[in-house]
Amino acid sequence: MTTLPFRRLFIALGILLLVSPATAEKPNAPVESQAPKYTLRYRFQPGQTLRWNVVHRKRVQATFGGSTQVSESASRSTKAWRVIEVDPEGIATFETMVDDVDMRQKIGDRDPIRYNSKTDKTPPAGFVDAAGRVGKPLARVKLDARGRTIERTAILPEAASSEKPQLTIPLPRGPVAVGESWHRRYKMMLPLETGATKTILVQQVFTLRAVTTGVATIDVSNQVLTPIHSPEIEAKLIERYAAGTVRFDVDAGRVLSQQMDLDRRVVGFRGAESCLHYLTRFTEEFLPEKTSLAARANEASAR
């Protein structure tokens, strides 16, 4: 069945204090202040529902065997987290949902297929599974204040995967200054054409670029740490190389927006003349409660 991809350097800050003998003799001599550090944490309130507008666009061009095929897809959805409870340590329990979807896919010269959950009663064959998930709790999750998944229980069946889904970006253990980085490493099991699997070590690097009026700008890059010498394997990992930026509300403790981009080619993945080109963009924008309520009221009146 055709599905859409809903599914998105360590820098040390050294401060050298030069003290001359004359200065050292003066106990009250001014000391150069250090750069400010920021504690980044998620914050949730029981009973609140957080929503984001999510857009994912993808274009794949594959050339092999003397022919070229292009596939394009685009999806827009409203992601929702309904917070059930928050314990004294800041661990939030919430249910994930998708309020609505608008999807399009086109492969080669075929007619595009589309589905909009707000206007279409019956989804086309390729979108039946996605349509069946709209407006229903998908999973119950426990997330700590650093964005780590403590527990995840699927409510609807999920696709089999060797990886734990990453719901949001992880935050650093302690306070960080502008220019400092933290990372997340994980292993993935990559199936090969031979039927075997290869263990791949992947790293995400997060760097605090700036903090302005309470909003932290965080640069995100993805790195494949396992040496890859095969274009075939590199092609299977191509989406792991996306990079972008996240805007995080320091006071409210939530992601305001993010954008992840990928423009990468792999040559020789199926013979010397073959080429695979991926072009993707993933964006997410937080919807304030008033905006969410107004949108839902307009939708109800339109019906």
C-alpha positions as a printed NumPy array, in Angstrom:
array([[  0.   ,   0.   ,   0.   ],
       [  1.259,   3.455,  -0.802],
       [  1.917,   5.548,   2.251],
       [  3.162,   9.048,   2.754],
       [  6.193,   9.932,   4.788],
       [  4.655,  11.43 ,   7.859],
       [  6.878,  10.694,   9.068],
       [ 12.156,  14.57 ,  10.254],
       [ 30.752,  19.189,  16.247],
       [ 30.744,  19.35 ,  19.655],
       [ 31.821,  22.963,  20.221],
       [ 33.525,  23.694,  23.522],
       [ 33.127,  27.208,  24.891],
       [ 36.518,  28.028,  26.392],
       [ 37.061,  31.191,  28.433],
       [ 40.675,  32.067,  29.146],
       [ 41.172,  34.494,  32.038],
       [ 44.504,  36.275,  31.86 ],
       [ 45.641,  37.613,  35.234],
       [ 48.663,  39.841,  35.507],
       [ 50.614,  40.037,  38.782],
       [ 49.338,  43.572,  39.382],
       [ 45.748,  42.514,  38.926],
       [ 46.176,  39.458,  41.127],
       [ 47.155,  41.669,  44.06 ],
       [ 43.827,  43.529,  43.891],
       [ 41.067,  41.339,  45.409],
       [ 38.341,  43.685,  44.173],
       [ 39.524,  43.756,  40.553],
       [ 36.621,  43.231,  38.094],
       [ 36.381,  39.753,  36.598],
       [ 35.246,  39.23 ,  33.016],
       [ 31.695,  37.839,  33.093],
       [ 30.952,  34.504,  31.483],
       [ 28.443,  34.051,  28.686],
       [ 24.903,  33.457,  29.985],
       [ 23.618,  29.893,  30.026],
       [ 20.082,  28.731,  29.416],
       [ 18.175,  25.786,  30.85 ],
       [ 16.004,  24.273,  28.126],
       [ 13.108,  22.158,  29.386],
       [  9.69 ,  21.059,  28.15 ],
       [  6.765,  22.223,  30.259],
       [  3.24 ,  20.822,  30.15 ],
       [ -0.014,  21.452,  31.996],
       [ -2.658,  18.778,  32.659],
       [ -5.697,  19.222,  30.44 ],
       [ -3.996,  21.298,  27.755],
       [ -3.969,  20.298,  24.106],
       [ -1.008,  21.414,  22.01 ],
       [ -1.282,  21.538,  18.232],
       [  1.162,  22.041,  15.373],
       [  0.641,  22.525,  11.647],
       [  2.897,  19.991,   9.904],
       [  3.873,  20.088,   6.221],
       [  6.044,  17.481,   4.511],
       [  7.068,  17.739,   0.843],
       [  9.163,  15.168,  -0.98 ],
       [ 10.467,  14.701,  -4.51 ],
       [ 12.45 ,  11.608,  -5.493],
       [ 14.095,  11.11 ,  -8.863],
       [ 15.568,   7.682,  -9.554],
       [ 17.543,   6.843, -12.701],
       [ 18.56 ,   3.256, -13.418],
       [ 18.18 ,   0.682, -16.169],
       [ 18.096,   3.387, -18.806],
       [ 14.966,   5.14 , -17.477],
       [ 14.086,   7.845, -14.962],
       [ 11.091,   7.932, -12.644],
       [  9.981,  10.88 , -10.528],
       [  7.634,  10.617,  -7.565],
       [  6.266,  13.568,  -5.616],
       [  4.264,  13.731,  -2.415],
       [  2.968,  16.439,  -0.135],
       [  1.062,  16.289,   3.122],
       [ -0.347,  18.835,   5.539],
       [ -1.684,  17.73 ,   8.89 ],
       [ -2.555,  19.044,  12.333],
       [ -0.62 ,  17.199,  15.029],
       [ -2.121,  17.24 ,  18.528],
       [ -0.863,  16.255,  21.976],
       [ -3.597,  15.949,  24.63 ],
       [ -1.927,  16.178,  28.047],
       [ -3.496,  13.896,  30.644],
       [ -1.25 ,  14.421,  33.654],
       [  2.133,  15.792,  34.719],
       [  4.008,  14.371,  37.701],
       [  6.143,  16.431,  40.147],
       [  9.295,  15.653,  38.143],
       [  7.797,  17.155,  34.987],
       [  7.108,  13.846,  33.238],
       [  4.016,  14.383,  31.108],
       [  1.571,  11.69 ,  30.034],
       [ -0.287,  12.564,  26.852],
       [ -2.044,  11.049,  23.858],
       [ -0.905,  11.784,  20.32 ],
       [ -3.472,  12.457,  17.606],
       [ -3.824,  13.762,  14.074],
       [ -6.79 ,  16.132,  13.837],
       [ -6.873,  16.355,  10.049],
       [ -4.817,  15.567,   6.94 ],
       [ -4.554,  16.81 ,   3.369],
       [ -2.387,  14.547,   1.207],
       [ -1.283,  14.309,  -2.408],
       [  0.928,  11.85 ,  -4.264],
       [  2.033,  11.554,  -7.888],
       [  4.208,   8.808,  -9.377],
       [  5.607,   9.239, -12.873],
       [  2.948,   9.962, -15.504],
       [  0.085,   8.56 , -13.43 ],
       [ -2.713,  10.812, -12.298],
       [ -2.129,  12.194,  -8.817],
       [ -4.146,  10.814,  -5.933],
       [ -5.446,  13.108,  -3.206],
       [ -7.25 ,  12.939,   0.098],
       [ -8.508,  15.688,   2.401],
       [-10.055,  14.485,   5.646],
       [-12.143,  17.663,   5.942],
       [-13.815,  17.418,   2.538],
       [-13.547,  13.821,   1.286],
       [-15.823,  11.144,   2.716],
       [-14.046,   8.201,   1.094],
       [-10.242,   8.032,   0.805],
       [ -8.565,   6.523,  -2.289],
       [ -6.946,   3.121,  -1.927],
       [ -3.508,   4.498,  -1.095],
       [ -4.722,   6.606,   1.81 ],
       [ -7.186,   4.326,   3.596],
       [ -4.845,   3.592,   6.517],
       [ -3.954,   7.254,   7.062],
       [ -7.62 ,   8.277,   6.872],
       [ -8.529,   5.678,   9.481],
       [ -6.189,   7.278,  11.997],
       [ -7.532,  10.824,  11.779],
       [ -9.205,  12.081,  14.945],
       [ -8.292,   9.002,  17.009],
       [ -5.72 ,   8.618,  19.802],
       [ -2.677,   6.947,  18.273],
       [ -0.428,   6.352,  21.275],
       [ -0.093,   7.174,  24.958],
       [  3.33 ,   8.585,  25.767],
       [  5.293,   9.55 ,  28.849],
       [  7.804,  12.278,  28.017],
       [ 10.263,  13.791,  30.485],
       [ 11.258,  17.448,  30.66 ],
       [ 14.274,  16.819,  28.405],
       [ 12.139,  15.313,  25.654],
       [ 13.087,  11.698,  26.296],
       [ 10.393,   9.063,  25.813],
       [ 10.028,   7.193,  29.099],
       [  7.182,   4.973,  27.974],
       [  5.123,   4.559,  24.806],
       [  1.979,   2.452,  24.395],
       [  0.408,   2.145,  20.958],
       [ -3.368,   2.585,  20.924],
       [ -3.667,   1.909,  17.19 ],
       [ -1.31 ,  -0.561,  15.476],
       [  1.982,   1.018,  14.421],
       [  4.324,   0.091,  11.598],
       [  6.978,  -2.396,  12.647],
       [ 10.313,  -0.686,  13.235],
       [ 13.584,  -1.4  ,  14.981],
       [ 13.737,   2.218,  16.165],
       [ 11.854,   4.017,  18.881],
       [  9.961,   6.962,  17.377],
       [ 11.435,  10.347,  18.253],
       [  8.555,  12.65 ,  19.129],
       [ 10.564,  15.826,  19.592],
       [ 14.126,  17.063,  19.873],
       [ 16.051,  16.054,  23.006],
       [ 17.276,  18.852,  25.243],
       [ 20.669,  19.093,  26.988],
       [ 21.28 ,  17.677,  30.444],
       [ 22.37 ,  21.02 ,  31.929],
       [ 22.396,  24.729,  31.078],
       [ 24.044,  25.651,  27.753],
       [ 25.503,  28.851,  26.344],
       [ 25.183,  30.088,  22.794],
       [ 27.576,  28.055,  20.659],
       [ 27.447,  24.932,  22.807],
       [ 26.187,  21.599,  21.461],
       [ 24.698,  18.325,  22.638],
       [ 23.942,  15.155,  20.733],
       [ 21.789,  12.044,  20.525],
       [ 23.211,   8.755,  19.253],
       [ 21.175,   5.738,  18.29 ],
       [ 21.553,   2.484,  16.382],
       [ 19.348,   1.361,  13.535],
       [ 19.119,  -2.06 ,  11.928],
       [ 19.291,  -1.664,   8.155],
       [ 17.896,  -4.542,   6.054],
       [ 20.094,  -5.503,   3.089],
       [ 19.179,  -7.053,  -0.251],
       [ 20.86 , -10.287,   0.854],
       [ 18.358, -10.67 ,   3.693],
       [ 20.966,  -9.788,   6.319],
       [ 20.912,  -6.653,   8.457],
       [ 23.62 ,  -4.091,   9.128],
       [ 23.881,  -2.075,  12.341],
       [ 24.244,   1.648,  11.612],
       [ 25.261,   4.235,  14.222],
       [ 23.603,   7.607,  13.668],
       [ 24.121,  10.861,  15.526],
       [ 22.012,  13.985,  15.771],
       [ 23.869,  17.156,  16.777],
       [ 22.054,  20.145,  18.298],
       [ 23.766,  23.534,  18.635],
       [ 22.321,  26.557,  20.418],
       [ 22.815,  29.304,  17.848],
       [ 21.026,  32.202,  19.562],
       [ 18.493,  33.214,  22.207],
       [ 16.376,  36.261,  21.396],
       [ 13.384,  37.525,  23.405],
       [ 12.984,  34.16 ,  25.079],
       [ 13.184,  32.083,  21.905],
       [ 16.124,  29.738,  21.406],
       [ 17.272,  28.98 ,  17.87 ],
       [ 18.792,  25.498,  17.646],
       [ 20.645,  24.161,  14.616],
       [ 20.155,  20.451,  13.917],
       [ 22.35 ,  18.174,  11.821],
       [ 22.302,  14.421,  11.265],
       [ 25.432,  12.331,  10.838],
       [ 25.926,   8.683,   9.912],
       [ 28.907,   7.616,  12.038],
       [ 29.289,   4.109,  10.64 ],
       [ 31.625,   4.184,   7.602],
       [ 29.592,   3.558,   4.453],
       [ 31.421,   2.276,   1.356],
       [ 28.437,   1.063,  -0.657],
       [ 26.177,   3.385,  -2.717],
       [ 23.384,   0.845,  -2.231],
       [ 23.561,   1.238,   1.548],
       [ 24.016,   5.007,   1.288],
       [ 20.805,   5.175,  -0.76 ],
       [ 18.919,   3.398,   2.03 ],
       [ 20.25 ,   5.971,   4.509],
       [ 19.721,   9.047,   2.352],
       [ 16.936,  10.539,   4.484],
       [ 19.181,  10.413,   7.569],
       [ 21.178,  13.4  ,   6.315],
       [ 18.514,  16.091,   6.754],
       [ 19.51 ,  19.295,   8.556],
       [ 17.673,  22.376,   9.731],
       [ 16.621,  24.677,  12.538],
       [ 14.3  ,  24.516,  15.54 ],
       [ 12.822,  27.51 ,  17.399],
       [ 12.114,  26.72 ,  21.051],
       [ 10.106,  28.876,  23.49 ],
       [ 12.306,  28.863,  26.607],
       [  9.628,  30.141,  29.001],
       [  6.663,  28.133,  27.71 ],
       [  8.816,  25.028,  27.206],
       [  7.669,  23.984,  23.736],
       [  8.797,  23.85 ,  20.123],
       [  7.484,  26.877,  18.238],
       [  8.638,  25.814,  14.798],
       [ 11.128,  23.721,  12.917],
       [ 12.321,  23.234,   9.37 ],
       [ 14.376,  20.289,   8.143],
       [ 15.718,  20.158,   4.585],
       [ 17.427,  17.528,   2.464],
       [ 18.932,  17.806,  -1.008],
       [ 21.174,  14.82 ,  -1.635],
       [ 22.252,  12.565,  -4.497],
       [ 23.656,   9.051,  -4.507],
       [ 25.37 ,   7.841,  -7.681],
       [ 25.774,   4.14 ,  -8.453],
       [ 23.142,   2.752,  -6.109],
       [ 21.985,   0.335,  -8.837],
       [ 24.844,   0.173, -11.293],
       [ 27.357,   2.69 , -12.576],
       [ 24.797,   4.757, -14.513],
       [ 22.229,   4.98 , -11.735],
       [ 21.461,   8.051,  -9.641],
       [ 19.071,   8.754,  -6.773],
       [ 18.109,  12.325,  -5.893],
       [ 16.083,  13.171,  -2.782],
       [ 14.654,  16.647,  -2.224],
       [ 12.568,  17.062,   0.938],
       [ 11.348,  19.743,   3.309],
       [  9.627,  19.193,   6.653],
       [  8.116,  22.121,   8.549],
       [  6.199,  22.381,  11.79 ],
       [  4.504,  25.465,  13.242],
       [  2.913,  25.73 ,  16.69 ],
       [ -0.76 ,  26.733,  16.648],
       [ -1.737,  28.943,  19.609],
       [ -4.941,  27.864,  21.325],
       [ -6.944,  30.805,  19.939],
       [ -5.86 ,  29.958,  16.407],
       [ -6.758,  26.304,  16.89 ],
       [-10.19 ,  27.132,  18.292],
       [-10.928,  29.611,  15.504],
       [ -9.936,  27.106,  12.835],
       [-12.133,  24.401,  14.356],
       [-15.075,  26.852,  14.676],
       [-14.729,  27.829,  11.012],
       [-14.629,  24.171,  10.042],
       [-17.786,  23.456,  12.048],
       [-19.677,  26.418,  10.521],
       [-18.642,  25.343,   7.022],
       [-20.308,  21.988,   7.599]])
